[in-house]
Amino acid sequence: AANRAAKLTSKLLTFSRQKISEAKSINLNALLHKQQHMLEKTLTVRINLTLNLQENLWNVWLDEGDMEDVVLNISINAMHAIEGNGQLTVQTSNQQLNQMDAKSLGITAGDYVMLSFIDNGCGMDKETKEKIFDPFFTTKKLEEGTGLGLSMAYGFVQNSGGAIKVYSEPGEGTQFTLYLPRY
């Protein structure tokens, strides 16, 4: 209980932005390769993790530890959405967003690194999808989550000058796509 309370307090401090950001130039492909083994162990043998990473990916400017948390939180959510055996595909690519595409995401036009998480889980209905970034909203059991993972991911991406787009339909899986500004 004490360890759980300490973790929750740490997440709350991060969520409230009391933690000092240690941003630096990061290559997401290198970060994903570094996390791959740990992610595979976390997802267990029932989830097949596939990395589909673009060569010569642009760097981004952000806090590496916070980005690792985002990758882990979204991956764990995918695992919980998959009943039985399943697939999680993580993709990266360089994207040049024009004015219209950027406006639909609420960001400025320009160069972005896209990071997508695609699972074949249960998907979400419209009502659930509208709440997923709300602090403390969770569809998991109490011991499985705090409801802070996606709200922290959303805040981190927004503070980094990026955006998150979510596509999900019940029974068809979910895709989280993050757009992070090129450094």
Secondary structure as the mmCIF struct_conf table of DSSP 4:
data_model
#
loop_
_struct_conf.conf_type_id
_struct_conf.id
_struct_conf.beg_label_comp_id
_struct_conf.beg_label_asym_id
_struct_conf.beg_label_seq_id
_struct_conf.end_label_comp_id
_struct_conf.end_label_asym_id
_struct_conf.end_label_seq_id
HELX_RH_AL_P HELX_RH_AL_P1 ALA A 2 PHE A 15
TURN_TY1_P TURN_TY1_P1 SER A 16 ARG A 17
BEND BEND1 LYS A 19 LYS A 19
HELX_LH_PP_P HELX_LH_PP_P1 ILE A 20 SER A 21
STRN STRN1 ALA A 23 ILE A 26
HELX_RH_AL_P HELX_RH_AL_P2 LEU A 28 LEU A 43
TURN_TY1_P TURN_TY1_P2 VAL A 45 ARG A 46
STRN STRN2 ILE A 47 LEU A 53
TURN_TY1_P TURN_TY1_P3 GLU A 55 ASN A 56
HELX_LH_PP_P HELX_LH_PP_P2 LEU A 57 ASN A 59
STRN STRN3 VAL A 60 ASP A 63
HELX_RH_AL_P HELX_RH_AL_P3 GLU A 64 ALA A 81
BEND BEND2 GLY A 84 ASN A 85
STRN STRN4 GLY A 86 LEU A 97
HELX_RH_AL_P HELX_RH_AL_P4 GLN A 99 LEU A 105
TURN_TY1_P TURN_TY1_P4 GLY A 106 GLY A 106
BEND BEND3 ILE A 107 ILE A 107
BEND BEND4 ALA A 109 ALA A 109
STRN STRN5 GLY A 110 ASP A 119
BEND BEND5 GLY A 121 GLY A 121
HELX_RH_AL_P HELX_RH_AL_P5 LYS A 126 LYS A 131
TURN_TY1_P TURN_TY1_P5 ILE A 132 PHE A 133
BEND BEND6 ASP A 134 ASP A 134
TURN_TY1_P TURN_TY1_P6 PRO A 135 PHE A 136
BEND BEND7 THR A 139 LYS A 140
HELX_RH_3T_P HELX_RH_3T_P1 LEU A 142 GLU A 144
BEND BEND8 GLY A 147 GLY A 147
HELX_RH_AL_P HELX_RH_AL_P6 GLY A 149 ASN A 159
TURN_TY1_P TURN_TY1_P7 SER A 160 GLY A 161
STRN STRN6 ALA A 163 SER A 168
TURN_TY1_P TURN_TY1_P8 PRO A 170 GLY A 171
BEND BEND9 GLU A 172 GLU A 172
STRN STRN7 THR A 174 PRO A 181
STRN STRN8 ARG A 182 ARG A 182
#
